Amino acid sequence: MGGRRGRGIEDVVVVGAGAAGLACARDLCARGLRVRVREAGDRVGGRLRTDRVEGCVVDAGFQVFNTAYPQVRGRLPLRELRLRPFTRGFLLCDGDRRTRFADPTKAPRQALSGLVSGLGGPRDIAALAALTGFAALGPAGRVRDVPDVSTRQALSRYGFRDPFVERFFRPFLSGVFLEDGLATSGRFFHLVWRSMARGTLCLPAAGIGAVPDLLASALPPGTVALESPVAQLTDEGIVDGDGRVVPARAVVVATDAHTAARLLPGLAVPPHRTVTTYYHLASRSPLGEPTLVTDVRRRFANSVVLSEVHPGYAPRGYALVATSVLGGDGDGQEKAVRAALAECYGTDTAGWELITTRTVPAALPAMEPPLPLSRRTRVTAGRYVCGDHRATGSLQGALASGARAAREVAADLL
Ligand SMILES: Cc1cc2nc3c(=O)[nH]c(=O)nc-3n(C[C@H](O)[C@H](O)[C@H](O)COP(=O)(O)OP(=O)(O)OC[C@H]3O[C@@H](n4cnc5c(N)ncnc54)[C@H](O)[C@@H]3O)c2cc1C
């Protein structure tokens, strides 16, 4: 591999049209290289996928779009996504009691109401203001300068008391990390908090799948081949699903971590986090605002009335509620979730229709400390790997890893 440009030979084959593969392909095309993306599935996007179910817009697991991600700002014309925001802050539910959390640097009065309601003490609110101010204003790179520890340890170092960590951070972050022990890297936590403080959480009008569609639309026509799985890599290039060898000067593997390790033996596979999202259709909205709800008792990670963000997510006159739990869809779990939702929303959920359940077994890579935040993509001569498992488990991480692969490939080929 490597070598000179030949007639009919692709410069680069990118394996996988998720966010990482699409970003990589875009940057390579912009450098004038001949690129072909081979995607196993019937559409682009990988984990960023949206389906229509019973007239509802249903993503393959609840996820949010953050406008502060540098890669997002740099490469997507956001207006085309017709984004609508969630309310800033979120509601913490403890039985039938709901406490509103607000960012103390932006809504100090609301943040103080959290204090008054007993959620935290003055020390916690002061630490929250300091953390949020530091995360929002400090340079992103500073986070690399300190040794990485778990989020639990990092929060203790910021001065938060254990009861506040348990009642506030742990329920909320379980929905971000997809684990509820706060074992995830403190560096990643810092980046999450930074992007929340600086940006706005939103959803595209057509669902999260609109994001990869927009990324793909920036590629020259015919760049992406769908339903074209790559079976293996060879010294010349790749072998497709029909056993044909397709030569290429370089191959970028932009698949999930397990497939990447099959195609590139020896590659480390991090453990993964699983999440299940229940989509319920209700005849009335249980909450008249687009606000994330978390549960102090951790019976679910988060819940949101999606149709309050975009009315078009549900048929007219109905409300679509997405509720995520950690792990798979266990026996009786949906019933238990429904009961918890009845308590939290203060409404009868018995008549809610479960329209679909989405379990994503490898939704996110585990990001345990020390987390490098970004890894080299060049594995051997002419072979590269990118994806969220090589950076951070997020849209930002996937795009940044794809961009890094493009830089490293271009440095070798051009
Ligand atoms: C439920 C859920 C909630 C999330 N919430 C958020 C959130 O709120 N905010 C956030 O920033 N991130 C969130 N994420 C994470 C984010 O979606 C991922 O980090 C990102 O989409 C990963 O992109 P990727 O390109 O690295 O991998 P993938 O999306 O997995 O793409 C890999 C692609 O490779 C293809 N492929 C696999 N094998 C082959 C093969 N042999 N040949 C050809 N193609 C192949 C696959 O079909 C797929 O299209 C969430 C993820 C999930 C699942």
The ligand as an SDF file (V2000), in Angstrom:
LIG
                    3D

 53 58  0  0  0  0  0  0  0  0999 V2000
  -28.1790    5.8820   22.0870 C   0  0  0  0  0  0  0  0  0  0  0  0
  -26.9990    6.7660   21.8520 C   0  0  0  0  0  0  0  0  0  0  0  0
  -26.9850    8.0250   22.4270 C   0  0  0  0  0  0  0  0  0  0  0  0
  -25.9110    8.8860   22.1710 C   0  0  0  0  0  0  0  0  0  0  0  0
  -25.9760   10.1590   22.6710 N   0  0  0  0  0  0  0  0  0  0  0  0
  -25.0570   11.0600   22.2570 C   0  0  0  0  0  0  0  0  0  0  0  0
  -25.1990   12.4310   22.5800 C   0  0  0  0  0  0  0  0  0  0  0  0
  -26.1880   12.8340   23.1900 O   0  0  0  0  0  0  0  0  0  0  0  0
  -24.2240   13.2900   22.1840 N   0  0  0  0  0  0  0  0  0  0  0  0
  -23.1410   12.8750   21.4570 C   0  0  0  0  0  0  0  0  0  0  0  0
  -22.2860   13.6980   21.0950 O   0  0  0  0  0  0  0  0  0  0  0  0
  -22.9770   11.5760   21.1320 N   0  0  0  0  0  0  0  0  0  0  0  0
  -23.9170   10.6660   21.5030 C   0  0  0  0  0  0  0  0  0  0  0  0
  -23.7860    9.3480   21.1440 N   0  0  0  0  0  0  0  0  0  0  0  0
  -22.5410    8.9100   20.5100 C   0  0  0  0  0  0  0  0  0  0  0  0
  -22.4530    9.1820   19.0110 C   0  0  0  0  0  0  0  0  0  0  0  0
  -23.6450    8.8170   18.3670 O   0  0  0  0  0  0  0  0  0  0  0  0
  -21.2890    8.3140   18.4890 C   0  0  0  0  0  0  0  0  0  0  0  0
  -20.1340    8.6210   19.2380 O   0  0  0  0  0  0  0  0  0  0  0  0
  -20.9730    8.5500   17.0120 C   0  0  0  0  0  0  0  0  0  0  0  0
  -22.1260    8.5450   16.2300 O   0  0  0  0  0  0  0  0  0  0  0  0
  -20.0140    7.4470   16.5560 C   0  0  0  0  0  0  0  0  0  0  0  0
  -19.6910    7.6210   15.1930 O   0  0  0  0  0  0  0  0  0  0  0  0
  -18.6020    6.6680   14.4930 P   0  0  0  0  0  0  0  0  0  0  0  0
  -18.4800    7.1390   13.0960 O   0  0  0  0  0  0  0  0  0  0  0  0
  -17.3780    6.6340   15.3310 O   0  0  0  0  0  0  0  0  0  0  0  0
  -19.1900    5.1870   14.5510 O   0  0  0  0  0  0  0  0  0  0  0  0
  -20.5270    4.5330   13.9540 P   0  0  0  0  0  0  0  0  0  0  0  0
  -21.6440    5.5030   13.9990 O   0  0  0  0  0  0  0  0  0  0  0  0
  -20.7010    3.2570   14.6910 O   0  0  0  0  0  0  0  0  0  0  0  0
  -20.1990    4.2630   12.4160 O   0  0  0  0  0  0  0  0  0  0  0  0
  -19.5340    3.1110   11.9640 C   0  0  0  0  0  0  0  0  0  0  0  0
  -20.0660    2.7640   10.5780 C   0  0  0  0  0  0  0  0  0  0  0  0
  -19.3050    1.6630   10.0670 O   0  0  0  0  0  0  0  0  0  0  0  0
  -20.1840    0.8080    9.3610 C   0  0  0  0  0  0  0  0  0  0  0  0
  -19.5690   -0.5290    9.2510 N   0  0  0  0  0  0  0  0  0  0  0  0
  -19.3630   -1.4380   10.2420 C   0  0  0  0  0  0  0  0  0  0  0  0
  -18.7510   -2.5400    9.7450 N   0  0  0  0  0  0  0  0  0  0  0  0
  -18.5320   -2.3060    8.4140 C   0  0  0  0  0  0  0  0  0  0  0  0
  -17.9170   -3.0550    7.3700 C   0  0  0  0  0  0  0  0  0  0  0  0
  -17.3930   -4.2910    7.5820 N   0  0  0  0  0  0  0  0  0  0  0  0
  -17.8780   -2.5260    6.1230 N   0  0  0  0  0  0  0  0  0  0  0  0
  -18.3960   -1.2780    5.8710 C   0  0  0  0  0  0  0  0  0  0  0  0
  -18.9970   -0.5330    6.8400 N   0  0  0  0  0  0  0  0  0  0  0  0
  -19.0510   -1.0320    8.0950 C   0  0  0  0  0  0  0  0  0  0  0  0
  -21.4520    0.8280   10.2020 C   0  0  0  0  0  0  0  0  0  0  0  0
  -22.5830    0.3620    9.4800 O   0  0  0  0  0  0  0  0  0  0  0  0
  -21.5260    2.3090   10.5780 C   0  0  0  0  0  0  0  0  0  0  0  0
  -22.2500    3.0470    9.6130 O   0  0  0  0  0  0  0  0  0  0  0  0
  -24.8190    8.4560   21.3760 C   0  0  0  0  0  0  0  0  0  0  0  0
  -24.8450    7.1730   20.8260 C   0  0  0  0  0  0  0  0  0  0  0  0
  -25.9260    6.3490   21.0420 C   0  0  0  0  0  0  0  0  0  0  0  0
  -25.9560    5.0060   20.3690 C   0  0  0  0  0  0  0  0  0  0  0  0
  1  2  1  0
  2  3  1  0
  2 52  2  0
  3  4  2  0
  4  5  1  0
  4 50  1  0
  5  6  2  0
  6  7  1  0
  6 13  1  0
  7  8  2  0
  7  9  1  0
  9 10  1  0
 10 11  2  0
 10 12  1  0
 12 13  2  0
 13 14  1  0
 14 15  1  0
 14 50  1  0
 15 16  1  0
 16 17  1  0
 16 18  1  0
 18 19  1  0
 18 20  1  0
 20 21  1  0
 20 22  1  0
 22 23  1  0
 23 24  1  0
 24 25  2  0
 24 26  1  0
 24 27  1  0
 27 28  1  0
 28 29  2  0
 28 30  1  0
 28 31  1  0
 31 32  1  0
 32 33  1  0
 33 34  1  0
 33 48  1  0
 34 35  1  0
 35 36  1  0
 35 46  1  0
 36 37  1  0
 36 45  1  0
 37 38  2  0
 38 39  1  0
 39 40  1  0
 39 45  2  0
 40 41  1  0
 40 42  2  0
 42 43  1  0
 43 44  2  0
 44 45  1  0
 46 47  1  0
 46 48  1  0
 48 49  1  0
 50 51  2  0
 51 52  1  0
 52 53  1  0
M  END
$$$$
